[in-house]
């Protein structure tokens, strides 16, 4: 597990699930379909990603393919970091 994946998973558990440990989040669990995140949660997630990983999330980036699961967010951050030269693992 990369540190990006670990950080994203921890954020989801702490901030979106409010520490509810009984909820199992697989890497490909859809945040939207499982009710983990709503539109406000997406904005909070974006703010976290921009602050934590120093990436800029553009309006066109706000799609489920980028932000709807731990795996999707991890790939998105890795891609954005590589584009900006901010490679973190």
C-alpha positions, 0 to 999 in steps of 0.5 A: 500500500502506498502512503497516498493510499494509506493517507486517503483511506485514513482520511475517509475513515476519520472524516467521511465515516467519522471513525466507524470501523465496522465499515469495510472499504475495499480499494474499489468500493464506490464512495457514491454507491455505498453512501460514504460520500455526498457532494459536500464530502467530495468538496471536503475530499478535494480540499484534503487532496489539494492540501495534503498532496499539493495537487490542483484539482480542476473542475474537469477532474471532478468525475467519479473516475478520479474520486469515487474510490480509494484506488481511483483517488490514489491513481489520480493523485499519483498522476497529478503529482507526476504532472506537477513534479510532486512525486510522493509515495 
